[in-house]
């Protein structure tokens, strides 16, 4: 018969209790803990052991801790004494202490703020539990004629086919984004909704705040909305089980709210507000789209099984594509599996991966994240260098102190720990003040960076701050403490020159600090120069005070042709109303407006057999004149000529060169399948999209049908429904909204009004550059401020060490100018060396950054001259002030200094 195994408390917990607990308490505490353990173990051995450990830990209180010889060791006493001495030394040197603490605290605040931003950018989608198994699928079509179509929008049949043919795929989640009108009758609001597979909530961890948490999308008539949209459409009332009307396929249907989600987290690459089930796909797409492998519609996410790497799936995806498309011949007889490729992108890399095309939502620029991270680090380094240089400068004054300590038996290790205690104390004070600065500046930084960062003081934050404090204290104080500890006692007693090597180290650090400061100033100036260039460049059209108003098609419109025609008719009615106002003129309508991305891109097979692409712009006959776009050949659209309306085509200069025309007027586009059309004019090139890209071939028409007849491929990231544009010549921009609301409300009371100034659209193209430039500018100003604190401290120290010299020179007739020259000579060569070293580094890095822009400014020499001038001015101001003060010192008092 087997005996039941006896369950005992964890031995290490008993050992810990005996280690810290006083002898007079241990028997009572341990006895009670063992008694409780016996009772609990009858129900669950695991829980009994866990509770026993908790009991041991919760009795770790000051009154229970025994007096230990180890705890009262010489090291602990010495450490306590070192911090007391450090506090006294820092208190005596109030000016240096204040400069060090303030400069490091500013550096810490800047480092934390930029660190929060960088952390958010690099932590996108990390909060999903299954993040390591989720991959976004992409498709790439590679043709022999050079065409490559690379997309993260994928065909509808891809998801089900992956799930059916790839055993390593555990689940497929698809997300589609579609425009809609929310509501019925008057007050309909233009919005977007997302179509997802019902298992979306099984793999993406978005919190359900209210409603059906087990199955948020139970059927095709259900809708899930975000918390902010619940307030937008239902106010303070609960939206659960209430109807939300959505227009789908030109018919308004009621969807029942089944759940309310948290608003999309800031670090989520998937954005949502209105979610419905993909069971509605039959309402959104024609039956042929469910088997169309060359039409990209939705984002497809594959959840792979544990331990599966996407690189190993390539052979299986090729076999899958061969089985699905093997009967087709889209690649001129080439193996379809080698030209229609399917791949997978890790979920966590999507936000900062510019190599993969963008899908439903924009991605961040990793270059700017790296720039900001480097600048945040550099500002902190400059602050730490400040402390090191001031400490090295102070080392000569503290030589006697070192000598006395060595005479009474202090070892080098003791001295190093003593002086490290000072730097750690400085770091602790600076971290505390830096956190206060961070909390104060965070709202301003959020507004500047257009984000909503939060600085939470929790255990993780305290641990990170403690590590940062230790790093700053040790790294900034280790070199000065080593210098002080290595002073030779015999040289100190003989009064030998101790400063030569130390001066070299200090000058090297000051030079490096100047280099970083000049680098930051130069970088800021070059970025500002490029931004000004982008915003002030001649774009080839007049956009001053131009307003864009998106139009709506009639609800019963069918097909893109009817939708465009009905929107044009609505535009004519709105134009008729607005033209009555004396300050509104230069009307026009077009499918796209300058400053907006995603223009309609078309591809066709040329008569030469080459594949060619161009952008298409549909306009009315007044659009080009409204923007004052110049013609270089032929004529513009004439409203009185029907042939211009039905067959007229205008090219830009880039299109003429791209298509190889010598004299394009009267000719046709170089393709066999286009309908009746003729080129009537050539416009001057104008930058209709961002200056990051060169001007692309553009075809401008009033009637797109003849052009669309010859098209093989089409892609558009923007709605082609026309927009009405006009110029406002009044003095009050607020009047535009008032006039528009009155005219719009009378004509389209059931539609929501939106309008934009074209100039604002153009500026928004460079929003990231402007935002980063502002952050870099502020960081540069802070670095200059920190550098000035260090320079101020060094100047004070220098003046104090040259009191006698200055006194003697004054007696001999030296002027304040002479004294200024003496002090400046200590920094002039360091500044020159720093400037020369910073130029190649800045030039290389900024050239790499500017290479991303098709149109860019020249770097020139002016940023370097200006940055050197600003740094020199800083040196002159700081040193000049103290030179004047030093020149006013009574020589008698100066010569009496011991």
Long-range contacts (C-beta under 8 A, 24 or more apart in sequence): 7-41, 7-45, 7-48, 9-33, 9-34, 9-37, 9-48, 9-49, 9-52, 10-49, 10-52, 10-53, 13-52, 13-53, 13-56, 14-56, 16-56, 17-56, 17-59, 20-60, 20-64, 20-65, 20-66, 21-59, 21-64, 21-65, 21-66, 22-64, 22-65, 22-66, 22-67, 23-66, 25-64, 29-59, 29-64, 78-414, 78-417, 79-417, 79-421, 82-417, 82-418, 82-421, 83-421, 83-425, 85-418, 85-421, 86-418, 86-421, 86-422, 86-424, 86-425, 87-425, 89-422, 90-422, 90-425, 90-426, 93-394, 95-793, 95-796, 96-390, 96-394, 96-793, 96-796, 96-797, 97-426, 99-386, 99-390, 99-789, 99-790, 99-792, 99-793, 100-386, 100-387, 100-390, 100-426, 100-430, 100-793, 101-426, 101-429, 101-430, 101-433, 102-430, 102-433, 102-789, 103-383, 103-386, 103-387, 103-785, 103-786, 103-789, 103-790, 104-383, 104-384, 104-386, 104-387, 104-426, 104-427, 104-430, 104-434, 104-472, 104-476, 105-429, 105-430, 105-431, 105-432, 105-433, 105-434, 105-437, 106-379, 106-383, 106-434, 106-437, 106-782, 106-785, 106-786, 107-379, 107-380, 107-381, 107-382, 107-383, 107-384, 107-434, 107-782, 107-786, 108-380, 108-383, 108-430, 108-431, 108-434, 108-435, 108-437, 108-438, 108-468, 108-472, 109-434, 109-435, 109-437, 109-438, 109-441, 110-376, 110-379, 110-380, 110-779, 110-782, 111-376, 111-377, 111-379, 111-380, 111-468, 112-434, 112-435, 112-438, 112-455, 113-376, 113-438, 113-441, 113-442, 113-445, 113-453, 114-372, 114-373, 114-375, 114-376, 114-775, 114-779, 115-373, 115-376, 116-453, 116-455, 117-372, 117-445, 117-449, 117-451, 117-453, 117-775, 118-369, 118-372, 118-373, 118-376, 120-266, 120-267, 120-451, 120-453, 121-267, 121-351, 121-352, 121-364, 121-369, 122-352, 122-369, 123-267, 124-267, 124-268, 124-269, 124-348, 124-350, 124-351, 124-352, 124-364, 125-267, 125-268, 125-269, 125-270, 125-347, 125-348, 125-350, 125-351, 126-267, 126-348, 127-205, 127-265, 127-267, 127-268, 128-203, 128-204, 128-205, 128-347, 129-205, 130-203, 130-303, 131-347, 131-348, 132-348, 133-170, 133-303, 133-304, 133-305, 133-306, 133-308, 134-173, 134-203, 134-204, 134-301, 134-302, 134-303, 134-304, 134-346, 134-347, 135-301, 135-302, 135-303, 135-304, 135-310, 135-344, 135-345, 135-346, 135-347, 136-299, 136-300, 136-301, 136-302, 136-344, 136-345, 136-347, 136-350, 136-359, 137-162, 137-300, 137-301, 137-302, 137-342, 137-343, 137-344, 137-345, 138-342, 138-343, 138-344, 138-345, 138-356, 138-357, 139-296, 139-340, 139-341, 139-342, 140-340, 140-341, 140-343, 141-294, 141-330, 141-339, 141-340, 141-341, 142-338, 142-339, 142-341, 143-331, 143-332, 143-339, 143-611, 144-331, 144-332, 144-334, 145-609, 145-610, 145-611, 146-611, 147-603, 147-611, 149-713, 150-356, 150-357, 151-296, 151-357, 151-359, 152-299, 152-345, 152-356, 152-357, 152-358, 152-359, 153-296, 153-297, 153-298, 153-299, 153-359, 153-360, 154-296, 154-297, 154-298, 154-299, 154-300, 155-292, 155-293, 155-294, 155-295, 155-296, 155-297, 156-281, 156-285, 156-289, 156-290, 156-292, 156-295, 156-297, 156-298, 157-290, 157-291, 157-292, 157-293, 157-324, 158-293, 158-300, 158-342, 159-197, 159-298, 159-300, 161-320, 161-324, 162-300, 162-302, 162-317, 162-320, 162-342, 165-316, 165-319, 165-320, 165-323, 166-302, 166-313, 166-316, 166-317, 166-320, 168-304, 168-305, 168-308, 168-312, 168-313, 168-316, 169-302, 169-303, 169-304, 169-305, 170-303, 170-304, 170-305, 171-199, 171-202, 171-203, 171-302, 171-303, 172-197, 172-300, 172-301, 172-302, 172-303, 173-197, 173-199, 173-200, 173-203, 173-204, 173-300, 173-301, 173-303, 174-278, 174-298, 174-299, 174-300, 174-301, 175-200, 175-270, 175-298, 175-299, 175-301, 175-360, 176-278, 176-284, 176-297, 176-298, 176-299, 177-360, 178-248, 178-284, 179-719, 180-246, 180-247, 180-248, 180-274, 181-246, 181-247, 181-252, 181-751, 182-233, 182-244, 182-245, 182-246, 182-247, 182-274, 183-245, 184-245, 184-252, 185-750, 186-749, 186-750, 187-750, 187-752, 188-247, 188-750, 188-751, 188-752, 189-752, 190-552, 190-751, 190-752, 190-754, 191-273, 191-274, 192-273, 192-274, 193-223, 193-246, 193-273, 193-274, 193-275, 193-276, 194-272, 194-273, 194-274, 194-275, 194-276, 195-275, 195-276, 195-277, 195-278, 195-280, 195-281, 195-284, 195-298, 196-275, 196-276, 196-277, 196-278, 197-277, 197-278, 198-277, 198-278, 198-279, 200-275, 203-301, 203-303, 204-270, 206-261, 206-262, 206-264, 206-265, 206-268, 206-272, 207-261, 207-262, 208-259, 208-260, 208-261, 208-262, 209-260, 209-261, 209-262, 210-238, 210-240, 210-259, 210-260, 211-240, 211-257, 211-258, 211-259, 211-260, 212-258, 212-259, 213-259, 216-258, 216-259, 216-261, 216-275, 217-258, 217-259, 217-275, 217-276, 217-277, 218-258, 219-277, 219-279, 220-276, 220-277, 220-279, 220-280, 221-254, 221-255, 221-256, 222-255, 222-256, 222-257, 222-258, 222-276, 222-277, 223-255, 223-256, 223-257, 223-258, 223-274, 223-275, 223-276, 224-257, 224-258, 224-259, 224-260, 224-261, 224-274, 224-275, 224-276, 225-257, 225-260, 225-261, 225-273, 225-274, 225-275, 226-260, 226-261, 226-262, 226-263, 226-264, 226-272, 226-273, 226-274, 227-260, 227-261, 227-262, 227-263, 228-263, 228-273, 229-273, 229-274, 230-257, 230-260, 244-274, 246-274, 246-276, 247-555, 248-280, 248-283, 248-284, 249-283, 249-284, 250-555, 250-556, 250-557, 250-558, 252-555, 253-283, 266-451, 266-452, 266-453, 269-347, 269-350, 269-351, 269-361, 269-363, 270-361, 271-360, 271-361, 293-324, 293-325, 293-340, 294-330, 299-359, 299-360, 301-347, 302-344, 304-344, 310-343, 310-344, 310-346, 313-344, 314-343, 317-341, 317-342, 317-343, 365-768, 367-849, 367-852, 368-768, 368-772, 371-772, 371-776, 371-849, 372-772, 372-775, 372-776, 375-520, 375-775, 375-776, 375-779, 375-780, 376-779, 378-516, 378-519, 378-520, 378-783, 379-520, 379-779, 379-782, 379-783, 379-786, 380-472, 381-516, 382-513, 382-516, 382-517, 382-783, 382-786, 382-787, 382-790, 383-786, 384-472, 384-475, 384-476, 385-476, 385-509, 385-510, 385-512, 385-513, 385-790, 386-513, 386-786, 386-787, 386-789, 386-790, 386-793, 387-423, 387-426, 387-476, 387-477, 387-480, 388-476, 388-477, 388-479, 388-480, 388-509, 389-506, 389-509, 389-510, 389-513, 389-790, 389-794, 390-790, 390-793, 390-794, 390-797, 391-419, 391-423, 391-477, 391-480, 391-481, 392-479, 392-480, 392-483, 392-502, 392-505, 392-506, 392-509, 393-506, 393-793, 393-794, 393-797, 393-798, 394-480, 394-797, 395-480, 395-483, 395-484, 395-487, 395-498, 395-502, 396-498, 396-499, 396-502, 396-801, 397-800, 397-801, 398-484, 399-487, 399-492, 399-498, 400-492, 402-484, 402-485, 402-487, 402-492, 403-487, 403-489, 403-492, 403-493, 406-487, 406-489, 406-492, 407-489, 412-485, 412-486, 413-485, 415-481, 415-484, 415-485, 416-478, 416-481, 416-482, 416-485, 418-481, 419-477, 419-480, 419-481, 419-484, 419-485, 420-473, 420-474, 420-477, 420-478, 420-481, 422-477, 423-473, 423-474, 423-476, 423-477, 423-478, 423-480, 423-481, 424-469, 424-470, 424-473, 424-474, 424-477, 425-473, 426-473, 426-476, 426-477, 427-469, 427-470, 427-472, 427-473, 427-476, 428-469, 428-473, 430-472, 431-465, 431-468, 431-469, 431-472, 435-465, 445-775, 448-771, 448-774, 448-775, 448-778, 449-771, 449-775, 450-767, 450-771, 479-505, 507-830, 510-790, 510-794, 510-827, 510-830, 511-830, 511-833, 511-834, 511-837, 512-834, 513-787, 513-790, 513-834, 514-787, 514-830, 514-831, 514-834, 514-835, 514-871, 515-834, 515-837, 515-838, 516-783, 517-783, 517-784, 517-787, 517-834, 517-871, 518-834, 518-835, 518-838, 518-842, 518-864, 518-867, 518-868, 518-871, 519-838, 519-841, 519-842, 520-776, 520-779, 520-780, 520-783, 521-780, 521-784, 521-863, 521-866, 521-867, 521-870, 521-871, 522-838, 522-839, 522-842, 522-846, 522-863, 522-864, 522-867, 523-776, 523-780, 523-842, 523-845, 523-846, 524-773, 524-776, 524-777, 524-780, 525-862, 525-863, 525-866, 525-867, 526-842, 526-846, 526-850, 526-859, 526-863, 527-769, 527-772, 527-773, 527-776, 527-846, 527-849, 528-773, 528-777, 529-857, 529-860, 529-863, 530-769, 530-850, 530-853, 530-856, 530-857, 531-766, 531-769, 531-770, 531-773, 532-857, 533-855, 533-856, 533-857, 534-691, 534-765, 534-766, 534-769, 534-853, 534-855, 535-762, 535-763, 535-766, 537-687, 537-691, 537-855, 539-594, 539-686, 539-687, 539-762, 540-629, 540-630, 540-684, 540-685, 540-686, 540-687, 541-594, 541-627, 541-628, 541-629, 541-686, 542-627, 542-628, 543-594, 543-595, 543-627, 543-758, 543-759, 543-762, 544-727, 544-759, 545-727, 545-728, 545-729, 545-757, 545-759, 546-586, 546-626, 546-627, 546-725, 546-726, 546-727, 546-728, 546-757, 546-758, 546-759, 547-725, 547-726, 547-727, 547-728, 547-736, 547-740, 547-755, 547-756, 547-757, 547-758, 548-593, 548-723, 548-724, 548-725, 548-755, 548-756, 548-757, 548-758, 548-761, 549-574, 549-723, 549-724, 549-725, 549-726, 549-740, 549-744, 549-753, 549-754, 549-755, 550-719, 550-721, 550-723, 550-754, 550-755, 551-589, 551-721, 551-722, 551-723, 551-724, 552-721, 552-748, 552-751, 553-721, 560-720, 561-705, 563-721, 564-591, 564-618, 564-720, 564-721, 564-722, 567-721, 567-722, 568-620, 568-722, 570-747, 570-748, 571-620, 571-722, 571-724, 573-747, 574-724, 574-743, 574-744, 574-747, 575-724, 575-726, 577-743, 577-746, 577-747, 578-726, 578-739, 578-740, 578-743, 581-739, 583-728, 583-729, 583-730, 583-735, 584-726, 584-727, 584-728, 584-729, 584-739, 585-726, 585-727, 585-729, 586-625, 586-626, 586-725, 586-726, 586-727, 587-622, 587-626, 587-724, 587-725, 587-726, 588-619, 588-620, 588-622, 588-623, 588-624, 588-625, 588-626, 588-627, 588-724, 588-725, 588-726, 589-619, 589-620, 589-622, 589-623, 589-722, 589-723, 589-724, 589-725, 590-617, 590-618, 590-619, 590-620, 590-623, 590-722, 590-723, 590-725, 591-616, 591-617, 591-618, 591-619, 591-720, 591-721, 591-722, 591-723, 592-617, 592-688, 592-718, 592-720, 592-723, 593-723, 593-725, 593-756, 593-758, 593-761, 594-627, 594-686, 594-687, 594-688, 594-689, 594-758, 594-761, 594-762, 595-758, 595-759, 595-760, 595-761, 595-762, 595-763, 595-764, 595-765, 596-718, 596-761, 597-689, 597-690, 597-717, 597-718, 597-765, 598-716, 598-717, 598-718, 599-688, 599-689, 599-716, 599-717, 599-718, 600-714, 600-715, 600-716, 600-718, 600-720, 601-714, 601-715, 601-716, 602-699, 602-707, 602-708, 602-711, 602-713, 602-714, 603-711, 603-712, 603-713, 603-714, 604-669, 604-671, 604-673, 604-674, 604-710, 604-711, 604-712, 605-671, 605-672, 605-673, 605-712, 606-670, 606-671, 607-670, 607-671, 607-672, 608-670, 611-712, 612-658, 612-659, 612-670, 612-671, 613-697, 613-713, 614-655, 614-658, 614-696, 614-697, 614-698, 614-699, 615-688, 615-696, 615-697, 615-698, 615-699, 616-698, 616-699, 616-700, 616-701, 616-704, 616-707, 617-688, 617-698, 617-699, 617-700, 617-701, 618-701, 618-702, 618-704, 618-720, 618-722, 619-700, 619-701, 619-702, 620-702, 620-722, 621-645, 621-702, 623-725, 624-650, 624-683, 624-700, 626-725, 626-726, 626-727, 627-686, 627-725, 629-683, 629-684, 629-686, 630-683, 630-684, 631-681, 631-682, 631-683, 631-684, 632-682, 632-683, 632-684, 633-664, 633-665, 633-681, 633-682, 634-664, 634-665, 634-679, 634-680, 634-681, 634-682, 635-680, 635-681, 636-681, 636-683, 637-680, 637-702, 644-680, 644-702, 645-702, 645-703, 646-676, 646-702, 646-703, 646-706, 647-676, 647-677, 647-678, 647-703, 647-706, 648-677, 648-678, 648-680, 648-701, 648-702, 648-703, 649-677, 649-678, 649-679, 649-680, 649-699, 649-700, 649-701, 649-707, 650-679, 650-680, 650-681, 650-682, 650-683, 650-699, 650-700, 650-701, 651-679, 651-681, 651-682, 651-683, 651-697, 651-698, 651-699, 651-700, 652-682, 652-683, 652-684, 652-685, 652-686, 652-695, 652-697, 652-698, 652-700, 653-682, 653-683, 653-684, 653-685, 653-695, 654-685, 654-694, 654-695, 654-696, 654-697, 654-698, 655-697, 655-698, 655-699, 656-682, 658-697, 659-697, 669-699, 669-707, 669-710, 671-710, 672-710, 673-709, 673-710, 674-706, 674-707, 674-709, 674-710, 675-705, 675-706, 675-707, 675-709, 675-710, 676-706, 677-701, 677-706, 677-707, 687-855, 689-765, 690-765, 690-766, 691-765, 691-853, 691-854, 691-855, 692-852, 692-853, 692-854, 692-855, 693-854, 694-854, 694-855, 725-758, 733-757, 784-870, 784-874, 787-874, 788-874, 788-878, 791-827, 791-874, 791-875, 791-878, 791-879, 792-878, 792-882, 795-823, 795-878, 795-879, 795-882, 796-882, 798-823, 798-826, 799-823, 799-882, 799-885, 799-886, 802-886, 803-886, 803-889, 803-894, 803-897, 804-894, 804-895, 804-897, 806-886, 806-887, 806-889, 806-894, 807-889, 807-891, 807-892, 807-893, 807-894, 807-895, 807-897, 808-891, 808-895, 810-887, 810-889, 810-891, 810-894, 811-891, 811-895, 814-887, 815-887, 816-883, 816-884, 816-887, 819-883, 819-886, 819-887, 820-879, 820-880, 820-883, 820-884, 823-879, 823-882, 823-883, 823-886, 824-875, 824-876, 824-879, 827-875, 827-879, 831-868, 831-871, 831-872, 831-875, 834-871, 835-864, 835-867, 835-868, 835-871, 838-864, 838-867, 839-864
